[in-house]
């Protein structure tokens, strides 16, 4: 059994954080095209057109 003192208190919210105090954690640079600019569906059709 857990005691009341061991459970977290969800009745109050934490203090707000100013936007200036945050940092971006997601890399927003564009990534290279994994298909190299080709259409994989066209390649599939041409390969299996038989």
PDBQT receptor file of N, H, CA, C and O in Angstrom, charges set to zero:
ATOM      1  N   UNK A   1       0.838  -1.184   0.000  1.00  0.00    +0.000 N 
ATOM      2  CA  UNK A   1       0.000   0.000   0.000  1.00  0.00    +0.000 C 
ATOM      3  C   UNK A   1       0.877   1.240   0.000  1.00  0.00    +0.000 C 
ATOM      4  O   UNK A   1       1.971   1.242   0.565  1.00  0.00    +0.000 OA
ATOM      5  N   UNK A   2       0.389   2.289  -0.636  1.00  0.00    +0.000 N 
ATOM      6  H   UNK A   2      -0.499   2.287  -1.095  1.00  0.00    +0.000 HD
ATOM      7  CA  UNK A   2       1.139   3.535  -0.650  1.00  0.00    +0.000 C 
ATOM      8  C   UNK A   2       0.489   4.519   0.299  1.00  0.00    +0.000 C 
ATOM      9  O   UNK A   2      -0.730   4.523   0.475  1.00  0.00    +0.000 OA
ATOM     10  N   UNK A   3       1.298   5.336   0.897  1.00  0.00    +0.000 N 
ATOM     11  H   UNK A   3       2.288   5.333   0.755  1.00  0.00    +0.000 HD
ATOM     12  CA  UNK A   3       0.756   6.355   1.794  1.00  0.00    +0.000 C 
ATOM     13  C   UNK A   3       0.447   7.612   0.991  1.00  0.00    +0.000 C 
ATOM     14  O   UNK A   3       0.901   7.766  -0.143  1.00  0.00    +0.000 OA
ATOM     15  N   UNK A   4      -0.335   8.512   1.595  1.00  0.00    +0.000 N 
ATOM     16  H   UNK A   4      -0.704   8.388   2.517  1.00  0.00    +0.000 HD
ATOM     17  CA  UNK A   4      -0.693   9.758   0.916  1.00  0.00    +0.000 C 
ATOM     18  C   UNK A   4       0.521  10.642   0.676  1.00  0.00    +0.000 C 
ATOM     19  O   UNK A   4       0.548  11.390  -0.301  1.00  0.00    +0.000 OA
ATOM     20  N   UNK A   5       1.521  10.576   1.539  1.00  0.00    +0.000 N 
ATOM     21  H   UNK A   5       1.500   9.968   2.333  1.00  0.00    +0.000 HD
ATOM     22  CA  UNK A   5       2.704  11.413   1.377  1.00  0.00    +0.000 C 
ATOM     23  C   UNK A   5       3.574  10.950   0.210  1.00  0.00    +0.000 C 
ATOM     24  O   UNK A   5       4.370  11.732  -0.309  1.00  0.00    +0.000 OA
ATOM     25  N   UNK A   6       3.436   9.695  -0.209  1.00  0.00    +0.000 N 
ATOM     26  H   UNK A   6       2.790   9.060   0.213  1.00  0.00    +0.000 HD
ATOM     27  CA  UNK A   6       4.246   9.183  -1.310  1.00  0.00    +0.000 C 
ATOM     28  C   UNK A   6       3.617   9.475  -2.672  1.00  0.00    +0.000 C 
ATOM     29  O   UNK A   6       4.307   9.416  -3.689  1.00  0.00    +0.000 OA
ATOM     30  N   UNK A   7       2.331   9.787  -2.709  1.00  0.00    +0.000 N 
ATOM     31  H   UNK A   7       1.770   9.835  -1.883  1.00  0.00    +0.000 HD
ATOM     32  CA  UNK A   7       1.688  10.045  -3.998  1.00  0.00    +0.000 C 
ATOM     33  C   UNK A   7       1.919  11.491  -4.425  1.00  0.00    +0.000 C 
ATOM     34  O   UNK A   7       1.984  12.382  -3.578  1.00  0.00    +0.000 OA
ATOM     35  N   UNK A   8       2.044  11.730  -5.728  1.00  0.00    +0.000 N 
ATOM     36  H   UNK A   8       1.992  11.006  -6.415  1.00  0.00    +0.000 HD
ATOM     37  CA  UNK A   8       2.259  13.100  -6.197  1.00  0.00    +0.000 C 
ATOM     38  C   UNK A   8       1.013  13.967  -5.990  1.00  0.00    +0.000 C 
ATOM     39  O   UNK A   8      -0.110  13.464  -5.948  1.00  0.00    +0.000 OA
ATOM     40  N   UNK A   9       1.230  15.254  -5.864  1.00  0.00    +0.000 N 
ATOM     41  H   UNK A   9       2.142  15.663  -5.898  1.00  0.00    +0.000 HD
ATOM     42  CA  UNK A   9       0.142  16.197  -5.627  1.00  0.00    +0.000 C 
ATOM     43  C   UNK A   9      -0.258  16.818  -6.966  1.00  0.00    +0.000 C 
ATOM     44  O   UNK A   9       0.501  17.608  -7.528  1.00  0.00    +0.000 OA
ATOM     45  N   UNK A  10      -1.425  16.477  -7.477  1.00  0.00    +0.000 N 
ATOM     46  H   UNK A  10      -2.042  15.835  -7.021  1.00  0.00    +0.000 HD
ATOM     47  CA  UNK A  10      -1.906  16.982  -8.761  1.00  0.00    +0.000 C 
ATOM     48  C   UNK A  10      -2.950  18.084  -8.585  1.00  0.00    +0.000 C 
ATOM     49  O   UNK A  10      -3.618  18.454  -9.551  1.00  0.00    +0.000 OA
ATOM     50  N   UNK A  11      -3.101  18.605  -7.390  1.00  0.00    +0.000 N 
ATOM     51  H   UNK A  11      -2.558  18.305  -6.606  1.00  0.00    +0.000 HD
ATOM     52  CA  UNK A  11      -4.123  19.623  -7.157  1.00  0.00    +0.000 C 
ATOM     53  C   UNK A  11      -3.679  21.010  -7.594  1.00  0.00    +0.000 C 
ATOM     54  O   UNK A  11      -4.524  21.868  -7.851  1.00  0.00    +0.000 OA
ATOM     55  N   UNK A  12      -2.366  21.254  -7.687  1.00  0.00    +0.000 N 
ATOM     56  H   UNK A  12      -1.680  20.557  -7.479  1.00  0.00    +0.000 HD
ATOM     57  CA  UNK A  12      -1.875  22.575  -8.097  1.00  0.00    +0.000 C 
ATOM     58  C   UNK A  12      -0.978  22.430  -9.315  1.00  0.00    +0.000 C 
ATOM     59  O   UNK A  12      -0.288  21.423  -9.473  1.00  0.00    +0.000 OA
ATOM     60  N   UNK A  13      -0.993  23.435 -10.166  1.00  0.00    +0.000 N 
ATOM     61  H   UNK A  13      -1.554  24.252 -10.037  1.00  0.00    +0.000 HD
ATOM     62  CA  UNK A  13      -0.166  23.437 -11.356  1.00  0.00    +0.000 C 
ATOM     63  C   UNK A  13       1.197  24.044 -11.043  1.00  0.00    +0.000 C 
ATOM     64  O   UNK A  13       1.315  24.854 -10.124  1.00  0.00    +0.000 OA
ATOM     65  N   UNK A  14       2.231  23.661 -11.798  1.00  0.00    +0.000 N 
ATOM     66  H   UNK A  14       2.135  23.003 -12.545  1.00  0.00    +0.000 HD
ATOM     67  CA  UNK A  14       3.535  24.290 -11.589  1.00  0.00    +0.000 C 
ATOM     68  C   UNK A  14       3.513  25.734 -12.079  1.00  0.00    +0.000 C 
ATOM     69  O   UNK A  14       2.587  26.152 -12.774  1.00  0.00    +0.000 OA
ATOM     70  N   UNK A  15       4.536  26.482 -11.713  1.00  0.00    +0.000 N 
ATOM     71  H   UNK A  15       5.289  26.143 -11.149  1.00  0.00    +0.000 HD
ATOM     72  CA  UNK A  15       4.626  27.888 -12.134  1.00  0.00    +0.000 C 
ATOM     73  C   UNK A  15       4.767  27.953 -13.651  1.00  0.00    +0.000 C 
ATOM     74  O   UNK A  15       5.426  27.097 -14.241  1.00  0.00    +0.000 OA
ATOM     75  N   UNK A  16       4.158  28.957 -14.299  1.00  0.00    +0.000 N 
ATOM     76  H   UNK A  16       3.623  29.653 -13.820  1.00  0.00    +0.000 HD
ATOM     77  CA  UNK A  16       4.277  29.062 -15.754  1.00  0.00    +0.000 C 
ATOM     78  C   UNK A  16       5.718  29.358 -16.170  1.00  0.00    +0.000 C 
ATOM     79  O   UNK A  16       6.476  29.984 -15.429  1.00  0.00    +0.000 OA
ATOM     80  N   UNK A  17       6.081  28.898 -17.365  1.00  0.00    +0.000 N 
ATOM     81  H   UNK A  17       5.466  28.389 -17.967  1.00  0.00    +0.000 HD
ATOM     82  CA  UNK A  17       7.419  29.107 -17.909  1.00  0.00    +0.000 C 
ATOM     83  C   UNK A  17       7.317  30.130 -19.030  1.00  0.00    +0.000 C 
ATOM     84  O   UNK A  17       6.471  30.006 -19.916  1.00  0.00    +0.000 OA
ATOM     85  N   UNK A  18       8.182  31.142 -18.991  1.00  0.00    +0.000 N 
ATOM     86  H   UNK A  18       8.869  31.243 -18.272  1.00  0.00    +0.000 HD
ATOM     87  CA  UNK A  18       8.192  32.166 -20.034  1.00  0.00    +0.000 C 
ATOM     88  C   UNK A  18       8.751  31.568 -21.323  1.00  0.00    +0.000 C 
ATOM     89  O   UNK A  18       9.659  30.738 -21.278  1.00  0.00    +0.000 OA
ATOM     90  N   UNK A  19       8.224  31.976 -22.452  1.00  0.00    +0.000 N 
ATOM     91  H   UNK A  19       7.486  32.650 -22.489  1.00  0.00    +0.000 HD
ATOM     92  CA  UNK A  19       8.664  31.459 -23.740  1.00  0.00    +0.000 C 
ATOM     93  C   UNK A  19      10.139  31.765 -23.980  1.00  0.00    +0.000 C 
ATOM     94  O   UNK A  19      10.829  30.981 -24.631  1.00  0.00    +0.000 OA
ATOM     95  N   UNK A  20      10.631  32.886 -23.469  1.00  0.00    +0.000 N 
ATOM     96  H   UNK A  20      10.070  33.524 -22.941  1.00  0.00    +0.000 HD
ATOM     97  CA  UNK A  20      12.028  33.256 -23.642  1.00  0.00    +0.000 C 
ATOM     98  C   UNK A  20      12.974  32.312 -22.905  1.00  0.00    +0.000 C 
ATOM     99  O   UNK A  20      14.152  32.218 -23.249  1.00  0.00    +0.000 OA
ATOM    100  N   UNK A  21      12.461  31.611 -21.889  1.00  0.00    +0.000 N 
ATOM    101  H   UNK A  21      11.504  31.688 -21.609  1.00  0.00    +0.000 HD
ATOM    102  CA  UNK A  21      13.284  30.693 -21.108  1.00  0.00    +0.000 C 
ATOM    103  C   UNK A  21      13.318  29.289 -21.695  1.00  0.00    +0.000 C 
ATOM    104  O   UNK A  21      13.964  28.405 -21.132  1.00  0.00    +0.000 OA
ATOM    105  N   UNK A  22      12.644  29.068 -22.802  1.00  0.00    +0.000 N 
ATOM    106  H   UNK A  22      12.119  29.786 -23.259  1.00  0.00    +0.000 HD
ATOM    107  CA  UNK A  22      12.601  27.738 -23.404  1.00  0.00    +0.000 C 
ATOM    108  C   UNK A  22      13.577  27.667 -24.571  1.00  0.00    +0.000 C 
ATOM    109  O   UNK A  22      13.984  28.692 -25.117  1.00  0.00    +0.000 OA
ATOM    110  N   UNK A  23      13.948  26.439 -24.948  1.00  0.00    +0.000 N 
ATOM    111  H   UNK A  23      13.617  25.606 -24.504  1.00  0.00    +0.000 HD
ATOM    112  CA  UNK A  23      14.797  26.225 -26.107  1.00  0.00    +0.000 C 
ATOM    113  C   UNK A  23      14.135  25.185 -26.999  1.00  0.00    +0.000 C 
ATOM    114  O   UNK A  23      13.395  24.323 -26.525  1.00  0.00    +0.000 OA
ATOM    115  N   UNK A  24      14.409  25.276 -28.289  1.00  0.00    +0.000 N 
ATOM    116  H   UNK A  24      15.011  25.976 -28.674  1.00  0.00    +0.000 HD
ATOM    117  CA  UNK A  24      13.852  24.302 -29.233  1.00  0.00    +0.000 C 
ATOM    118  C   UNK A  24      14.629  22.997 -29.127  1.00  0.00    +0.000 C 
ATOM    119  O   UNK A  24      15.860  23.002 -29.144  1.00  0.00    +0.000 OA
ATOM    120  N   UNK A  25      13.921  21.887 -29.018  1.00  0.00    +0.000 N 
ATOM    121  H   UNK A  25      12.921  21.882 -29.004  1.00  0.00    +0.000 HD
ATOM    122  CA  UNK A  25      14.573  20.585 -28.940  1.00  0.00    +0.000 C 
ATOM    123  C   UNK A  25      14.374  19.774 -30.207  1.00  0.00    +0.000 C 
ATOM    124  O   UNK A  25      14.852  18.644 -30.304  1.00  0.00    +0.000 OA
ATOM    125  N   UNK A  26      13.673  20.339 -31.176  1.00  0.00    +0.000 N 
ATOM    126  H   UNK A  26      13.284  21.257 -31.098  1.00  0.00    +0.000 HD
ATOM    127  CA  UNK A  26      13.413  19.631 -32.414  1.00  0.00    +0.000 C 
ATOM    128  C   UNK A  26      14.241  20.280 -33.510  1.00  0.00    +0.000 C 
ATOM    129  O   UNK A  26      14.189  21.497 -33.691  1.00  0.00    +0.000 OA
ATOM    130  N   UNK A  27      14.999  19.485 -34.236  1.00  0.00    +0.000 N 
ATOM    131  H   UNK A  27      15.041  18.497 -34.090  1.00  0.00    +0.000 HD
ATOM    132  CA  UNK A  27      15.797  19.995 -35.337  1.00  0.00    +0.000 C 
ATOM    133  C   UNK A  27      14.861  20.329 -36.498  1.00  0.00    +0.000 C 
ATOM    134  O   UNK A  27      14.163  19.451 -37.005  1.00  0.00    +0.000 OA
ATOM    135  N   UNK A  28      14.844  21.583 -36.915  1.00  0.00    +0.000 N 
ATOM    136  H   UNK A  28      15.411  22.296 -36.503  1.00  0.00    +0.000 HD
ATOM    137  CA  UNK A  28      13.890  22.017 -37.942  1.00  0.00    +0.000 C 
ATOM    138  C   UNK A  28      14.521  22.135 -39.315  1.00  0.00    +0.000 C 
ATOM    139  O   UNK A  28      13.877  22.607 -40.252  1.00  0.00    +0.000 OA
ATOM    140  N   UNK A  29      15.771  21.715 -39.452  1.00  0.00    +0.000 N 
ATOM    141  H   UNK A  29      16.295  21.332 -38.691  1.00  0.00    +0.000 HD
ATOM    142  CA  UNK A  29      16.413  21.771 -40.772  1.00  0.00    +0.000 C 
ATOM    143  C   UNK A  29      15.793  20.713 -41.693  1.00  0.00    +0.000 C 
ATOM    144  O   UNK A  29      15.422  19.635 -41.229  1.00  0.00    +0.000 OA
ATOM    145  N   UNK A  30      15.676  21.012 -42.987  1.00  0.00    +0.000 N 
ATOM    146  H   UNK A  30      15.977  21.888 -43.364  1.00  0.00    +0.000 HD
ATOM    147  CA  UNK A  30      15.107  20.008 -43.899  1.00  0.00    +0.000 C 
ATOM    148  C   UNK A  30      16.041  18.805 -44.027  1.00  0.00    +0.000 C 
ATOM    149  O   UNK A  30      17.264  18.948 -44.036  1.00  0.00    +0.000 OA
ATOM    150  N   UNK A  31      15.449  17.633 -44.125  1.00  0.00    +0.000 N 
ATOM    151  H   UNK A  31      14.456  17.517 -44.117  1.00  0.00    +0.000 HD
ATOM    152  CA  UNK A  31      16.231  16.405 -44.264  1.00  0.00    +0.000 C 
ATOM    153  C   UNK A  31      16.323  16.043 -45.746  1.00  0.00    +0.000 C 
ATOM    154  O   UNK A  31      15.447  16.416 -46.526  1.00  0.00    +0.000 OA
ATOM    155  N   UNK A  32      17.373  15.321 -46.141  1.00  0.00    +0.000 N 
ATOM    156  H   UNK A  32      18.084  15.017 -45.507  1.00  0.00    +0.000 HD
ATOM    157  CA  UNK A  32      17.488  14.926 -47.546  1.00  0.00    +0.000 C 
ATOM    158  C   UNK A  32      16.387  13.940 -47.944  1.00  0.00    +0.000 C 
ATOM    159  O   UNK A  32      15.891  13.170 -47.120  1.00  0.00    +0.000 OA
ATOM    160  N   UNK A  33      16.025  13.983 -49.205  1.00  0.00    +0.000 N 
ATOM    161  H   UNK A  33      16.428  14.608 -49.874  1.00  0.00    +0.000 HD
ATOM    162  CA  UNK A  33      14.986  13.102 -49.729  1.00  0.00    +0.000 C 
ATOM    163  C   UNK A  33      15.512  11.669 -49.762  1.00  0.00    +0.000 C 
ATOM    164  O   UNK A  33      16.504  11.409 -50.444  1.00  0.00    +0.000 OA
ATOM    165  N   UNK A  34      14.877  10.716 -49.042  1.00  0.00    +0.000 N 
ATOM    166  H   UNK A  34      14.072  10.927 -48.488  1.00  0.00    +0.000 HD
ATOM    167  CA  UNK A  34      15.392   9.345 -49.023  1.00  0.00    +0.000 C 
ATOM    168  C   UNK A  34      15.277   8.641 -50.371  1.00  0.00    +0.000 C 
ATOM    169  O   UNK A  34      15.996   7.674 -50.622  1.00  0.00    +0.000 OA
ATOM    170  N   UNK A  35      14.385   9.109 -51.239  1.00  0.00    +0.000 N 
ATOM    171  H   UNK A  35      13.801   9.895 -51.035  1.00  0.00    +0.000 HD
ATOM    172  CA  UNK A  35      14.227   8.481 -52.546  1.00  0.00    +0.000 C 
ATOM    173  C   UNK A  35      15.074   9.152 -53.619  1.00  0.00    +0.000 C 
ATOM    174  O   UNK A  35      15.050   8.728 -54.774  1.00  0.00    +0.000 OA
ATOM    175  N   UNK A  36      15.818  10.183 -53.262  1.00  0.00    +0.000 N 
ATOM    176  H   UNK A  36      15.838  10.528 -52.323  1.00  0.00    +0.000 HD
ATOM    177  CA  UNK A  36      16.695  10.849 -54.222  1.00  0.00    +0.000 C 
ATOM    178  C   UNK A  36      15.940  11.569 -55.329  1.00  0.00    +0.000 C 
ATOM    179  O   UNK A  36      16.482  11.728 -56.423  1.00  0.00    +0.000 OA
ATOM    180  N   UNK A  37      14.729  12.004 -55.090  1.00  0.00    +0.000 N 
ATOM    181  H   UNK A  37      14.288  11.875 -54.201  1.00  0.00    +0.000 HD
ATOM    182  CA  UNK A  37      13.959  12.735 -56.081  1.00  0.00    +0.000 C 
ATOM    183  C   UNK A  37      13.196  11.856 -57.055  1.00  0.00    +0.000 C 
ATOM    184  O   UNK A  37      12.546  12.367 -57.968  1.00  0.00    +0.000 OA
ATOM    185  N   UNK A  38      13.262  10.548 -56.879  1.00  0.00    +0.000 N 
ATOM    186  H   UNK A  38      13.790  10.133 -56.137  1.00  0.00    +0.000 HD
ATOM    187  CA  UNK A  38      12.522   9.655 -57.775  1.00  0.00    +0.000 C 
ATOM    188  C   UNK A  38      11.205   9.248 -57.135  1.00  0.00    +0.000 C 
ATOM    189  O   UNK A  38      11.059   9.282 -55.913  1.00  0.00    +0.000 OA
ATOM    190  N   UNK A  39      10.257   8.866 -57.963  1.00  0.00    +0.000 N 
ATOM    191  H   UNK A  39      10.376   8.838 -58.955  1.00  0.00    +0.000 HD
ATOM    192  CA  UNK A  39       8.961   8.411 -57.472  1.00  0.00    +0.000 C 
ATOM    193  C   UNK A  39       9.025   6.894 -57.302  1.00  0.00    +0.000 C 
ATOM    194  O   UNK A  39       9.135   6.178 -58.297  1.00  0.00    +0.000 OA
ATOM    195  N   UNK A  40       8.958   6.384 -56.071  1.00  0.00    +0.000 N 
ATOM    196  H   UNK A  40       8.869   6.966 -55.263  1.00  0.00    +0.000 HD
ATOM    197  CA  UNK A  40       9.082   4.932 -55.876  1.00  0.00    +0.000 C 
ATOM    198  C   UNK A  40       7.953   4.142 -56.510  1.00  0.00    +0.000 C 
ATOM    199  O   UNK A  40       8.151   2.980 -56.864  1.00  0.00    +0.000 OA
ATOM    200  N   UNK A  41       6.772   4.733 -56.668  1.00  0.00    +0.000 N 
ATOM    201  H   UNK A  41       6.611   5.677 -56.381  1.00  0.00    +0.000 HD
ATOM    202  CA  UNK A  41       5.678   4.009 -57.307  1.00  0.00    +0.000 C 
ATOM    203  C   UNK A  41       5.932   3.828 -58.799  1.00  0.00    +0.000 C 
ATOM    204  O   UNK A  41       5.615   2.778 -59.359  1.00  0.00    +0.000 OA
ATOM    205  N   UNK A  42       6.500   4.840 -59.445  1.00  0.00    +0.000 N 
ATOM    206  H   UNK A  42       6.758   5.693 -58.990  1.00  0.00    +0.000 HD
ATOM    207  CA  UNK A  42       6.837   4.710 -60.864  1.00  0.00    +0.000 C 
ATOM    208  C   UNK A  42       7.904   3.646 -61.055  1.00  0.00    +0.000 C 
ATOM    209  O   UNK A  42       7.825   2.851 -61.992  1.00  0.00    +0.000 OA
ATOM    210  N   UNK A  43       8.900   3.618 -60.179  1.00  0.00    +0.000 N 
ATOM    211  H   UNK A  43       8.965   4.263 -59.417  1.00  0.00    +0.000 HD
ATOM    212  CA  UNK A  43       9.953   2.614 -60.257  1.00  0.00    +0.000 C 
ATOM    213  C   UNK A  43       9.368   1.214 -60.076  1.00  0.00    +0.000 C 
ATOM    214  O   UNK A  43       9.779   0.284 -60.769  1.00  0.00    +0.000 OA
ATOM    215  N   UNK A  44       8.425   1.053 -59.164  1.00  0.00    +0.000 N 
ATOM    216  H   UNK A  44       8.092   1.809 -58.601  1.00  0.00    +0.000 HD
ATOM    217  CA  UNK A  44       7.799  -0.245 -58.937  1.00  0.00    +0.000 C 
ATOM    218  C   UNK A  44       7.040  -0.712 -60.181  1.00  0.00    +0.000 C 
ATOM    219  O   UNK A  44       7.139  -1.874 -60.575  1.00  0.00    +0.000 OA
ATOM    220  N   UNK A  45       6.279   0.204 -60.799  1.00  0.00    +0.000 N 
ATOM    221  H   UNK A  45       6.199   1.149 -60.479  1.00  0.00    +0.000 HD
ATOM    222  CA  UNK A  45       5.509  -0.157 -61.978  1.00  0.00    +0.000 C 
ATOM    223  C   UNK A  45       6.427  -0.535 -63.127  1.00  0.00    +0.000 C 
ATOM    224  O   UNK A  45       6.176  -1.531 -63.805  1.00  0.00    +0.000 OA
ATOM    225  N   UNK A  46       7.483   0.231 -63.363  1.00  0.00    +0.000 N 
ATOM    226  H   UNK A  46       7.687   1.040 -62.811  1.00  0.00    +0.000 HD
ATOM    227  CA  UNK A  46       8.388  -0.070 -64.454  1.00  0.00    +0.000 C 
ATOM    228  C   UNK A  46       9.140  -1.380 -64.213  1.00  0.00    +0.000 C 
ATOM    229  O   UNK A  46       9.403  -2.118 -65.162  1.00  0.00    +0.000 OA
ATOM    230  N   UNK A  47       9.484  -1.676 -62.981  1.00  0.00    +0.000 N 
ATOM    231  H   UNK A  47       9.270  -1.076 -62.209  1.00  0.00    +0.000 HD
ATOM    232  CA  UNK A  47      10.211  -2.905 -62.666  1.00  0.00    +0.000 C 
ATOM    233  C   UNK A  47       9.315  -4.126 -62.837  1.00  0.00    +0.000 C 
ATOM    234  O   UNK A  47       9.794  -5.190 -63.229  1.00  0.00    +0.000 OA
ATOM    235  N   UNK A  48       8.009  -3.987 -62.546  1.00  0.00    +0.000 N 
ATOM    236  H   UNK A  48       7.620  -3.123 -62.227  1.00  0.00    +0.000 HD
ATOM    237  CA  UNK A  48       7.102  -5.142 -62.585  1.00  0.00    +0.000 C 
ATOM    238  C   UNK A  48       6.177  -5.140 -63.792  1.00  0.00    +0.000 C 
ATOM    239  O   UNK A  48       5.217  -5.909 -63.820  1.00  0.00    +0.000 OA
ATOM    240  N   UNK A  49       6.431  -4.307 -64.785  1.00  0.00    +0.000 N 
ATOM    241  H   UNK A  49       7.211  -3.682 -64.763  1.00  0.00    +0.000 HD
ATOM    242  CA  UNK A  49       5.552  -4.214 -65.956  1.00  0.00    +0.000 C 
ATOM    243  C   UNK A  49       5.685  -5.422 -66.868  1.00  0.00    +0.000 C 
ATOM    244  O   UNK A  49       4.806  -5.681 -67.690  1.00  0.00    +0.000 OA
ATOM    245  N   UNK A  50       6.744  -6.139 -66.732  1.00  0.00    +0.000 N 
ATOM    246  H   UNK A  50       7.458  -5.929 -66.064  1.00  0.00    +0.000 HD
ATOM    247  CA  UNK A  50       6.989  -7.403 -67.330  1.00  0.00    +0.000 C 
ATOM    248  C   UNK A  50       6.824  -7.653 -68.706  1.00  0.00    +0.000 C 
ATOM    249  O   UNK A  50       7.054  -8.773 -69.162  1.00  0.00    +0.000 OA
TER     250      UNK A  50
